Amino acid sequence: MSESRTSTVHTIPVTLNDGTEAVLGERFGGKVLLVVNVASKCGLTPQYEGLEELYQTFRAEGLEILGVPCNQFMGQEPGTDPEIGEFCKVNYGVTFPLAAKTEVNGEATHPLYQALKAYPSGSAEDISWNFEKFLIGRDGDVIGRFAPRTEPLSEEVTAAVRAAL
């Protein structure tokens, strides 16, 4: 993939759940990053458990996960950022970082999701539902996109993570 695409992904700033700002490359550069739009009141919410297990299994090898709460799918993420963070810790033991609530589709799409949705063909296909997953390589290139119903511990995801590490 092109140099400009890599630097674009790595230079994207995001606001984390605690209100702090982070630039992807400064926070996650040199690591493999799984970005997942998440929701607390969705039928797929139990995937938090698999995401945390994946994180604990591969974190020492260089995997990071960024959960990106989004309320664009039937209002399934209605809470405030502190409420979302508390829900994830209490109910699923989540230790990976969360972003602040973010728009992933539409006119207010966050620049991170503008870049992610360009993978693989530049088609900018919209996020279809909660828990869509994007795998970003150590160099900042998007190397995988997984449908919402694809479980975090599925062979498809774990094989892609292993290959990227």
N, CA, C and O atoms as a DFTB+ gen file, in Angstrom:
660 C
 N C O
     1  1       0.845      -1.169       0.000
     2  2       0.000       0.000       0.000
     3  2       0.892       1.234       0.000
     4  3       2.072       1.158       0.342
     5  1       0.339       2.333      -0.373
     6  2       1.127       3.535      -0.578
     7  2       1.568       4.163       0.735
     8  3       0.948       3.960       1.779
     9  1       2.652       4.930       0.663
    10  2       3.184       5.632       1.827
    11  2       2.172       6.623       2.377
    12  3       2.046       6.771       3.592
    13  1       1.441       7.310       1.485
    14  2       0.492       8.314       1.953
    15  2      -0.636       7.672       2.765
    16  3      -1.115       8.263       3.732
    17  1      -1.048       6.497       2.387
    18  2      -2.108       5.823       3.141
    19  2      -1.621       5.463       4.538
    20  3      -2.338       5.641       5.522
    21  1      -0.391       4.953       4.614
    22  2       0.165       4.590       5.903
    23  2       0.250       5.812       6.803
    24  3      -0.215       5.774       7.943
    25  1       0.840       6.899       6.305
    26  2       1.001       8.067       7.153
    27  2      -0.356       8.674       7.494
    28  3      -0.507       9.260       8.567
    29  1      -1.339       8.552       6.617
    30  2      -2.666       9.080       6.906
    31  2      -3.272       8.359       8.106
    32  3      -3.780       9.011       9.019
    33  1      -3.229       7.034       8.123
    34  2      -3.806       6.279       9.236
    35  2      -3.045       6.580      10.526
    36  3      -3.655       6.757      11.581
    37  1      -1.743       6.637      10.446
    38  2      -0.949       6.875      11.652
    39  2      -1.044       8.306      12.170
    40  3      -0.718       8.555      13.331
    41  1      -1.480       9.245      11.344
    42  2      -1.563      10.636      11.807
    43  2      -2.964      11.021      12.266
    44  3      -3.195      12.170      12.643
    45  1      -3.892      10.086      12.240
    46  2      -5.274      10.391      12.617
    47  2      -5.395      10.513      14.132
    48  3      -5.030       9.589      14.859
    49  1      -5.906      11.650      14.613
    50  2      -6.143      11.790      16.047
    51  2      -7.498      11.203      16.435
    52  3      -8.461      11.269      15.672
    53  1      -7.551      10.635      17.619
    54  2      -8.812      10.138      18.164
    55  2      -8.929      10.630      19.603
    56  3      -7.927      10.836      20.287
    57  1     -10.162      10.814      20.045
    58  2     -10.413      11.149      21.441
    59  2     -10.746       9.849      22.157
    60  3     -11.630       9.101      21.738
    61  1     -10.031       9.594      23.237
    62  2     -10.278       8.384      24.000
    63  2     -11.439       8.597      24.971
    64  3     -11.873       9.722      25.220
    65  1     -11.920       7.491      25.502
    66  2     -13.090       7.479      26.383
    67  2     -12.933       8.387      27.609
    68  3     -13.923       8.886      28.145
    69  1     -11.694       8.598      28.045
    70  2     -11.455       9.453      29.217
    71  2     -11.274      10.925      28.839
    72  3     -10.968      11.754      29.696
    73  1     -11.464      11.251      27.546
    74  2     -11.371      12.626      27.083
    75  2      -9.997      13.035      26.586
    76  3      -9.844      14.132      26.048
    77  1      -8.997      12.187      26.750
    78  2      -7.661      12.524      26.257
    79  2      -7.587      12.310      24.750
    80  3      -8.327      11.512      24.175
    81  1      -6.670      13.048      24.132
    82  2      -6.447      12.922      22.688
    83  2      -5.270      11.988      22.450
    84  3      -4.310      11.974      23.221
    85  1      -5.351      11.211      21.380
    86  2      -4.259      10.321      21.003
    87  2      -4.155      10.297      19.487
    88  3      -5.167      10.271      18.787
    89  1      -2.935      10.305      18.989
    90  2      -2.696      10.128      17.561
    91  2      -2.390       8.646      17.368
    92  3      -1.575       8.081      18.098
    93  1      -3.036       8.014      16.391
    94  2      -2.902       6.552      16.231
    95  2      -1.453       6.101      16.205
    96  3      -1.083       5.168      16.917
    97  1      -0.634       6.748      15.398
    98  2       0.761       6.316      15.277
    99  2       1.560       6.487      16.552
   100  3       2.458       5.695      16.838
   101  1       1.236       7.527      17.329
   102  2       1.946       7.742      18.589
   103  2       1.504       6.736      19.644
   104  3       2.318       6.258      20.435
   105  1       0.228       6.419      19.651
   106  2      -0.309       5.507      20.664
   107  2      -0.127       4.042      20.278
   108  3       0.178       3.210      21.132
   109  1      -0.313       3.719      18.989
   110  2      -0.340       2.313      18.566
   111  2       0.693       1.974      17.493
   112  3       0.744       0.833      17.036
   113  1       1.515       2.940      17.082
   114  2       2.498       2.697      16.020
   115  2       3.419       1.541      16.366
   116  3       3.834       1.398      17.517
   117  1       3.737       0.725      15.392
   118  2       4.588      -0.431      15.594
   119  2       3.853      -1.632      16.172
   120  3       4.452      -2.684      16.394
   121  1       2.551      -1.474      16.415
   122  2       1.729      -2.565      16.940
   123  2       0.693      -2.958      15.889
   124  3       0.419      -2.200      14.959
   125  1       0.133      -4.130      16.046
   126  2      -1.009      -4.550      15.244
   127  2      -2.244      -4.058      16.000
   128  3      -2.356      -4.253      17.210
   129  1      -3.160      -3.426      15.288
   130  2      -4.312      -2.797      15.928
   131  2      -5.605      -3.326      15.333
   132  3      -5.786      -3.309      14.115
   133  1      -6.503      -3.794      16.188
   134  2      -7.844      -4.190      15.786
   135  2      -8.792      -3.090      16.248
   136  3      -8.923      -2.841      17.447
   137  1      -9.453      -2.432      15.296
   138  2     -10.395      -1.362      15.592
   139  2     -11.798      -1.924      15.407
   140  3     -12.114      -2.492      14.362
   141  1     -12.641      -1.760      16.431
   142  2     -13.975      -2.360      16.423
   143  2     -14.993      -1.318      16.882
   144  3     -14.857      -0.756      17.968
   145  1     -16.016      -1.056      16.057
   146  2     -17.099      -0.192      16.537
   147  2     -17.996      -1.040      17.430
   148  3     -18.451      -2.115      17.038
   149  1     -18.239      -0.541      18.631
   150  2     -18.896      -1.333      19.678
   151  2     -20.173      -0.657      20.176
   152  3     -20.390       0.534      19.958
   153  1     -21.003      -1.440      20.845
   154  2     -22.241      -0.940      21.439
   155  2     -22.611      -1.803      22.640
   156  3     -22.374      -3.011      22.652
   157  1     -23.193      -1.166      23.642
   158  2     -23.503      -1.844      24.905
   159  2     -24.851      -2.556      24.935
   160  3     -25.074      -3.422      25.781
   161  1     -25.746      -2.203      24.024
   162  2     -27.103      -2.756      24.070
   163  2     -27.466      -3.460      22.760
   164  3     -28.562      -3.288      22.227
   165  1     -26.543      -4.234      22.270
   166  2     -26.679      -4.920      20.981
   167  2     -26.641      -6.423      21.228
   168  3     -26.040      -6.879      22.200
   169  1     -27.270      -7.178      20.368
   170  2     -27.200      -8.632      20.466
   171  2     -25.784      -9.156      20.336
   172  3     -25.495     -10.274      20.763
   173  1     -24.891      -8.359      19.748
   174  2     -23.494      -8.768      19.575
   175  2     -22.589      -8.281      20.716
   176  3     -21.388      -8.551      20.707
   177  1     -23.151      -7.573      21.686
   178  2     -22.364      -7.026      22.795
   179  2     -21.509      -8.079      23.504
   180  3     -20.409      -7.747      23.946
   181  1     -21.960      -9.331      23.635
   182  2     -21.092     -10.339      24.268
   183  2     -19.746     -10.532      23.563
   184  3     -18.859     -11.183      24.115
   185  1     -19.574      -9.983      22.359
   186  2     -18.270     -10.065      21.705
   187  2     -17.190      -9.339      22.501
   188  3     -16.002      -9.586      22.291
   189  1     -17.581      -8.450      23.410
   190  2     -16.582      -7.818      24.284
   191  2     -15.740      -8.876      24.982
   192  3     -14.533      -8.706      25.151
   193  1     -16.383      -9.973      25.389
   194  2     -15.664     -11.046      26.082
   195  2     -14.574     -11.633      25.185
   196  3     -13.440     -11.824      25.625
   197  1     -14.915     -11.915      23.944
   198  2     -13.936     -12.450      22.996
   199  2     -12.852     -11.444      22.654
   200  3     -11.688     -11.813      22.493
   201  1     -13.226     -10.175      22.543
   202  2     -12.232      -9.134      22.269
   203  2     -11.220      -9.055      23.409
   204  3     -10.017      -8.956      23.168
   205  1     -11.703      -9.098      24.647
   206  2     -10.793      -9.043      25.794
   207  2      -9.893     -10.275      25.837
   208  3      -8.706     -10.159      26.143
   209  1     -10.441     -11.456      25.536
   210  2      -9.613     -12.666      25.513
   211  2      -8.551     -12.584      24.418
   212  3      -7.400     -12.961      24.635
   213  1      -8.939     -12.093      23.246
   214  2      -7.987     -11.911      22.148
   215  2      -6.879     -10.950      22.579
   216  3      -5.700     -11.198      22.325
   217  1      -7.264      -9.856      23.230
   218  2      -6.310      -8.859      23.712
   219  2      -5.336      -9.475      24.712
   220  3      -4.126      -9.273      24.608
   221  1      -5.852     -10.215      25.666
   222  2      -4.985     -10.825      26.683
   223  2      -4.065     -11.886      26.073
   224  3      -2.928     -12.053      26.515
   225  1      -4.555     -12.596      25.065
   226  2      -3.767     -13.654      24.426
   227  2      -2.599     -13.096      23.617
   228  3      -1.505     -13.659      23.643
   229  1      -2.821     -11.994      22.900
   230  2      -1.814     -11.499      21.953
   231  2      -1.181     -10.157      22.318
   232  3      -0.317      -9.667      21.591
   233  1      -1.592      -9.566      23.422
   234  2      -1.069      -8.248      23.789
   235  2       0.451      -8.244      23.919
   236  3       1.110      -7.325      23.433
   237  1       1.008      -9.252      24.564
   238  2       2.457      -9.315      24.769
   239  2       3.221      -9.414      23.450
   240  3       4.395      -9.052      23.380
   241  1       2.546      -9.909      22.400
   242  2       3.179     -10.023      21.085
   243  2       3.000      -8.760      20.246
   244  3       3.555      -8.658      19.152
   245  1       2.227      -7.796      20.753
   246  2       2.092      -6.535      20.029
   247  2       0.709      -6.217      19.504
   248  3       0.570      -5.336      18.655
   249  1      -0.331      -6.909      19.981
   250  2      -1.696      -6.592      19.558
   251  2      -2.292      -5.537      20.471
   252  3      -2.168      -5.619      21.693
   253  1      -2.933      -4.558      19.882
   254  2      -3.749      -3.596      20.612
   255  2      -5.152      -3.662      20.024
   256  3      -5.332      -3.996      18.853
   257  1      -6.126      -3.343      20.837
   258  2      -7.515      -3.257      20.387
   259  2      -8.023      -1.889      20.773
   260  3      -7.756      -1.407      21.874
   261  1      -8.753      -1.263      19.875
   262  2      -9.403       0.010      20.165
   263  2     -10.894      -0.179      19.933
   264  3     -11.333      -0.367      18.798
   265  1     -11.670      -0.129      21.008
   266  2     -13.116      -0.177      20.908
   267  2     -13.635       1.222      20.629
   268  3     -13.247       2.181      21.297
   269  1     -14.513       1.336      19.640
   270  2     -15.026       2.643      19.229
   271  2     -16.544       2.648      19.397
   272  3     -17.268       2.221      18.497
   273  1     -17.028       3.125      20.539
   274  2     -18.475       3.172      20.755
   275  2     -19.175       4.037      19.710
   276  3     -18.701       5.115      19.350
   277  1     -20.310       3.539      19.234
   278  2     -21.076       4.238      18.208
   279  2     -22.561       4.026      18.478
   280  3     -22.998       2.913      18.771
   281  1     -23.321       5.094      18.377
   282  2     -24.760       5.029      18.646
   283  2     -25.583       5.145      17.367
   284  3     -26.760       5.499      17.427
   285  1     -24.989       4.855      16.215
   286  2     -25.669       5.034      14.938
   287  2     -26.540       3.859      14.520
   288  3     -27.257       3.961      13.524
   289  1     -26.502       2.759      15.240
   290  2     -27.245       1.576      14.844
   291  2     -28.348       1.317      15.861
   292  3     -28.128       0.669      16.884
   293  1     -29.525       1.827      15.567
   294  2     -30.722       1.666      16.396
   295  2     -30.516       2.155      17.837
   296  3     -31.126       1.628      18.768
   297  1     -29.663       3.158      18.013
   298  2     -29.475       3.738      19.338
   299  2     -28.959       2.762      20.370
   300  3     -29.324       2.860      21.542
   301  1     -28.107       1.808      19.963
   302  2     -27.673       0.743      20.863
   303  2     -26.460       1.100      21.725
   304  3     -25.938       0.258      22.457
   305  1     -26.017       2.363      21.630
   306  2     -24.954       2.834      22.516
   307  2     -25.356       4.200      23.066
   308  3     -24.750       5.218      22.729
   309  1     -26.404       4.214      23.934
   310  2     -26.973       5.485      24.379
   311  2     -26.213       6.186      25.504
   312  3     -26.440       7.373      25.739
   313  1     -25.330       5.499      26.196
   314  2     -24.693       6.051      27.390
   315  2     -23.674       7.138      27.102
   316  3     -23.299       7.389      25.957
   317  1     -23.239       7.773      28.180
   318  2     -22.141       8.735      28.101
   319  2     -20.825       7.954      28.046
   320  3     -20.801       6.751      28.305
   321  1     -19.737       8.640      27.709
   322  2     -18.443       7.955      27.668
   323  2     -18.092       7.310      29.010
   324  3     -17.654       6.160      29.021
   325  1     -18.265       8.009      30.158
   326  2     -17.977       7.339      31.438
   327  2     -18.882       6.126      31.692
   328  3     -18.420       5.114      32.220
   329  1     -20.154       6.217      31.324
   330  2     -21.064       5.079      31.510
   331  2     -20.643       3.892      30.648
   332  3     -20.695       2.746      31.095
   333  1     -20.231       4.164      29.433
   334  2     -19.789       3.093      28.525
   335  2     -18.547       2.403      29.091
   336  3     -18.471       1.175      29.120
   337  1     -17.578       3.200      29.538
   338  2     -16.356       2.640      30.115
   339  2     -16.651       1.769      31.325
   340  3     -16.089       0.682      31.468
   341  1     -17.524       2.242      32.184
   342  2     -17.900       1.484      33.385
   343  2     -18.612       0.187      33.004
   344  3     -18.319      -0.870      33.564
   345  1     -19.542       0.261      32.057
   346  2     -20.263      -0.925      31.594
   347  2     -19.279      -1.983      31.100
   348  3     -19.401      -3.156      31.453
   349  1     -18.316      -1.581      30.296
   350  2     -17.356      -2.532      29.716
   351  2     -16.488      -3.189      30.788
   352  3     -16.227      -4.391      30.723
   353  1     -16.044      -2.410      31.769
   354  2     -15.213      -2.952      32.846
   355  2     -16.007      -3.898      33.732
   356  3     -15.562      -5.010      34.017
   357  1     -17.178      -3.461      34.165
   358  2     -17.979      -4.233      35.121
   359  2     -18.518      -5.515      34.500
   360  3     -18.468      -6.575      35.125
   361  1     -19.032      -5.430      33.279
   362  2     -19.701      -6.582      32.668
   363  2     -18.789      -7.516      31.886
   364  3     -19.074      -8.708      31.771
   365  1     -17.690      -6.983      31.345
   366  2     -16.839      -7.813      30.491
   367  2     -15.360      -7.755      30.855
   368  3     -14.541      -8.379      30.181
   369  1     -15.004      -7.027      31.896
   370  2     -13.602      -6.959      32.312
   371  2     -12.692      -6.329      31.281
   372  3     -11.506      -6.656      31.225
   373  1     -13.220      -5.430      30.462
   374  2     -12.456      -4.836      29.364
   375  2     -11.291      -4.009      29.904
   376  3     -11.469      -3.138      30.755
   377  1     -10.101      -4.301      29.391
   378  2      -8.903      -3.539      29.742
   379  2      -8.306      -2.820      28.537
   380  3      -7.436      -1.965      28.704
   381  1      -8.755      -3.149      27.332
   382  2      -8.235      -2.446      26.145
   383  2      -8.864      -1.058      26.072
   384  3      -9.938      -0.835      26.631
   385  1      -8.207      -0.127      25.389
   386  2      -8.719       1.241      25.354
   387  2     -10.004       1.379      24.535
   388  3     -10.253       0.639      23.583
   389  1     -10.803       2.359      24.948
   390  2     -12.017       2.728      24.235
   391  2     -11.878       4.169      23.764
   392  3     -11.286       5.005      24.447
   393  1     -12.424       4.444      22.605
   394  2     -12.509       5.811      22.115
   395  2     -13.760       6.458      22.700
   396  3     -14.615       5.782      23.272
   397  1     -13.852       7.764      22.549
   398  2     -15.096       8.453      22.857
   399  2     -16.116       8.036      21.807
   400  3     -15.744       7.553      20.738
   401  1     -17.377       8.215      22.100
   402  2     -18.433       7.872      21.151
   403  2     -18.158       8.568      19.820
   404  3     -17.845       9.758      19.786
   405  1     -18.278       7.815      18.724
   406  2     -17.806       8.251      17.417
   407  2     -18.824       7.939      16.323
   408  3     -19.523       6.928      16.392
   409  1     -18.904       8.800      15.323
   410  2     -19.721       8.550      14.130
   411  2     -18.885       7.734      13.134
   412  3     -17.754       8.104      12.820
   413  1     -19.442       6.634      12.644
   414  2     -18.711       5.779      11.698
   415  2     -19.282       5.836      10.283
   416  3     -18.650       5.357       9.342
   417  1     -20.460       6.413      10.126
   418  2     -21.118       6.568       8.822
   419  2     -21.693       7.978       8.730
   420  3     -21.826       8.679       9.733
   421  1     -22.029       8.376       7.510
   422  2     -22.716       9.640       7.306
   423  2     -21.785      10.839       7.177
   424  3     -20.565      10.701       7.091
   425  1     -22.394      12.009       7.165
   426  2     -21.646      13.247       6.945
   427  2     -20.621      13.525       8.031
   428  3     -19.585      14.129       7.754
   429  1     -20.883      13.101       9.251
   430  2     -19.970      13.363      10.371
   431  2     -19.018      12.194      10.639
   432  3     -18.477      12.085      11.739
   433  1     -18.805      11.320       9.654
   434  2     -17.906      10.184       9.830
   435  2     -16.537      10.665      10.291
   436  3     -15.951      11.574       9.702
   437  1     -16.040      10.044      11.348
   438  2     -14.714      10.374      11.873
   439  2     -13.655      10.042      10.814
   440  3     -13.815       9.069      10.076
   441  1     -12.579      10.831      10.724
   442  2     -11.508      10.554       9.752
   443  2     -10.944       9.139       9.845
   444  3     -10.544       8.571       8.829
   445  1     -10.906       8.559      11.047
   446  2     -10.436       7.179      11.175
   447  2     -11.310       6.250      10.342
   448  3     -10.800       5.400       9.612
   449  1     -12.614       6.410      10.451
   450  2     -13.511       5.530       9.706
   451  2     -13.553       5.877       8.220
   452  3     -13.852       5.004       7.404
   453  1     -13.269       7.103       7.850
   454  2     -13.124       7.428       6.430
   455  2     -11.968       6.619       5.849
   456  3     -12.085       6.062       4.758
   457  1     -10.856       6.554       6.576
   458  2      -9.691       5.801       6.120
   459  2      -9.957       4.298       6.153
   460  3      -9.624       3.593       5.201
   461  1     -10.549       3.804       7.231
   462  2     -10.798       2.365       7.343
   463  2     -11.745       1.869       6.256
   464  3     -11.520       0.809       5.671
   465  1     -12.792       2.623       5.987
   466  2     -13.800       2.178       5.015
   467  2     -13.274       2.169       3.594
   468  3     -13.905       1.578       2.718
   469  1     -12.144       2.801       3.334
   470  2     -11.547       2.769       2.004
   471  2     -10.938       1.398       1.698
   472  3     -10.616       1.113       0.544
   473  1     -10.777       0.550       2.711
   474  2     -10.231      -0.782       2.524
   475  2     -11.348      -1.746       2.147
   476  3     -12.428      -1.643       2.729
   477  1     -11.162      -2.673       1.216
   478  2      -9.940      -2.958       0.489
   479  2      -9.843      -2.256      -0.858
   480  3      -8.750      -2.152      -1.415
   481  1     -10.931      -1.785      -1.378
   482  2     -10.912      -1.320      -2.769
   483  2     -11.074       0.178      -2.925
   484  3     -11.179       0.666      -4.050
   485  1     -11.098       0.919      -1.836
   486  2     -11.333       2.341      -1.930
   487  2     -12.793       2.683      -2.132
   488  3     -13.129       3.813      -2.487
   489  1     -13.673       1.699      -1.905
   490  2     -15.095       1.889      -2.187
   491  2     -15.825       2.669      -1.097
   492  3     -16.950       3.118      -1.312
   493  1     -15.203       2.837       0.063
   494  2     -15.807       3.537       1.198
   495  2     -17.154       2.929       1.596
   496  3     -18.094       3.645       1.941
   497  1     -17.231       1.612       1.544
   498  2     -18.461       0.909       1.925
   499  2     -18.783       1.183       3.391
   500  3     -17.925       1.030       4.261
   501  1     -20.019       1.587       3.658
   502  2     -20.427       1.924       5.009
   503  2     -20.287       0.750       5.968
   504  3     -20.325      -0.415       5.572
   505  1     -20.126       1.094       7.239
   506  2     -20.147       0.104       8.313
   507  2     -21.583      -0.412       8.381
   508  3     -22.530       0.373       8.411
   509  1     -21.736      -1.724       8.406
   510  2     -23.076      -2.297       8.313
   511  2     -23.781      -2.433       9.661
   512  3     -25.010      -2.408       9.719
   513  1     -23.006      -2.579      10.761
   514  2     -23.623      -2.798      12.068
   515  2     -22.544      -2.693      13.133
   516  3     -21.369      -2.507      12.819
   517  1     -22.941      -2.811      14.379
   518  2     -22.003      -2.828      15.494
   519  2     -21.061      -4.032      15.373
   520  3     -21.430      -5.079      14.842
   521  1     -19.860      -3.856      15.871
   522  2     -18.837      -4.903      15.971
   523  2     -18.217      -5.285      14.626
   524  3     -17.754      -6.414      14.463
   525  1     -18.201      -4.367      13.667
   526  2     -17.394      -4.566      12.461
   527  2     -15.941      -4.319      12.866
   528  3     -15.650      -3.395      13.626
   529  1     -15.040      -5.143      12.358
   530  2     -13.655      -5.124      12.812
   531  2     -12.699      -4.829      11.655
   532  3     -12.867      -5.329      10.543
   533  1     -11.687      -3.997      11.952
   534  2     -10.633      -3.688      10.990
   535  2      -9.298      -4.017      11.629
   536  3      -9.032      -3.623      12.765
   537  1      -8.452      -4.744      10.897
   538  2      -7.120      -5.079      11.373
   539  2      -6.119      -4.185      10.652
   540  3      -6.089      -4.123       9.423
   541  1      -5.304      -3.499      11.441
   542  2      -4.299      -2.581      10.912
   543  2      -2.936      -3.155      11.262
   544  3      -2.670      -3.493      12.415
   545  1      -2.076      -3.262      10.255
   546  2      -0.733      -3.800      10.471
   547  2       0.162      -2.828      11.214
   548  3      -0.205      -1.677      11.448
   549  1       1.331      -3.305      11.578
   550  2       2.292      -2.497      12.330
   551  2       2.676      -1.217      11.595
   552  3       3.034      -0.218      12.219
   553  1       2.600      -1.253      10.269
   554  2       2.979      -0.095       9.459
   555  2       1.831       0.879       9.232
   556  3       2.017       1.915       8.593
   557  1       0.649       0.562       9.746
   558  2      -0.492       1.452       9.595
   559  2      -1.398       1.125       8.433
   560  3      -2.409       1.799       8.239
   561  1      -1.069       0.111       7.653
   562  2      -1.935      -0.298       6.547
   563  2      -3.079      -1.161       7.062
   564  3      -2.883      -2.008       7.933
   565  1      -4.274      -0.943       6.520
   566  2      -5.415      -1.794       6.834
   567  2      -5.205      -3.111       6.095
   568  3      -5.017      -3.126       4.878
   569  1      -5.238      -4.213       6.837
   570  2      -4.955      -5.512       6.219
   571  2      -6.107      -6.499       6.336
   572  3      -6.017      -7.615       5.824
   573  1      -7.186      -6.107       7.000
   574  2      -8.329      -7.001       7.107
   575  2      -9.574      -6.266       7.558
   576  3      -9.508      -5.289       8.305
   577  1     -10.711      -6.756       7.088
   578  2     -12.014      -6.227       7.497
   579  2     -12.919      -7.422       7.743
   580  3     -13.046      -8.306       6.895
   581  1     -13.548      -7.438       8.918
   582  2     -14.344      -8.583       9.321
   583  2     -15.755      -8.137       9.660
   584  3     -15.958      -7.123      10.327
   585  1     -16.719      -8.905       9.195
   586  2     -18.133      -8.594       9.379
   587  2     -18.504      -8.600      10.858
   588  3     -17.835      -9.252      11.660
   589  1     -19.560      -7.882      11.226
   590  2     -19.979      -7.815      12.623
   591  2     -20.189      -9.165      13.294
   592  3     -19.822      -9.327      14.458
   593  1     -20.758     -10.123      12.608
   594  2     -21.038     -11.428      13.219
   595  2     -19.807     -12.337      13.286
   596  3     -19.871     -13.415      13.877
   597  1     -18.699     -11.919      12.695
   598  2     -17.462     -12.696      12.803
   599  2     -16.920     -12.517      14.211
   600  3     -16.529     -11.417      14.603
   601  1     -16.899     -13.594      14.960
   602  2     -16.485     -13.558      16.363
   603  2     -14.995     -13.210      16.472
   604  3     -14.197     -13.624      15.631
   605  1     -14.626     -12.455      17.499
   606  2     -13.222     -12.090      17.685
   607  2     -12.285     -13.284      17.802
   608  3     -11.127     -13.198      17.396
   609  1     -12.768     -14.394      18.349
   610  2     -11.920     -15.580      18.508
   611  2     -12.083     -16.586      17.375
   612  3     -11.605     -17.716      17.474
   613  1     -12.754     -16.181      16.300
   614  2     -12.904     -17.073      15.145
   615  2     -11.541     -17.346      14.523
   616  3     -10.605     -16.564      14.687
   617  1     -11.440     -18.452      13.815
   618  2     -10.184     -18.797      13.136
   619  2      -9.798     -17.701      12.145
   620  3      -8.616     -17.394      11.995
   621  1     -10.774     -17.116      11.474
   622  2     -10.511     -16.056      10.498
   623  2      -9.801     -14.866      11.137
   624  3      -8.817     -14.368      10.591
   625  1     -10.282     -14.416      12.268
   626  2      -9.674     -13.267      12.939
   627  2      -8.349     -13.659      13.580
   628  3      -7.345     -12.973      13.387
   629  1      -8.331     -14.741      14.334
   630  2      -7.093     -15.105      15.034
   631  2      -5.964     -15.428      14.058
   632  3      -4.807     -15.105      14.327
   633  1      -6.283     -16.059      12.932
   634  2      -5.240     -16.331      11.929
   635  2      -4.686     -15.035      11.344
   636  3      -3.478     -14.915      11.136
   637  1      -5.555     -14.075      11.080
   638  2      -5.109     -12.785      10.540
   639  2      -4.243     -12.042      11.565
   640  3      -3.230     -11.439      11.209
   641  1      -4.645     -12.091      12.827
   642  2      -3.860     -11.444      13.885
   643  2      -2.495     -12.103      13.979
   644  3      -1.472     -11.419      14.003
   645  1      -2.475     -13.438      14.033
   646  2      -1.186     -14.160      14.118
   647  2      -0.279     -13.804      12.951
   648  3       0.911     -13.556      13.143
   649  1      -0.829     -13.779      11.746
   650  2      -0.033     -13.457      10.558
   651  2       0.525     -12.034      10.630
   652  3       1.645     -11.780      10.187
   653  1      -0.249     -11.122      11.181
   654  2       0.190      -9.727      11.260
   655  2       1.244      -9.522      12.341
   656  3       2.093      -8.638      12.231
   657  1       1.183     -10.345      13.385
   658  2       2.164     -10.218      14.464
   659  2       3.510     -10.764      14.039
   660  3       4.461     -10.740      14.821
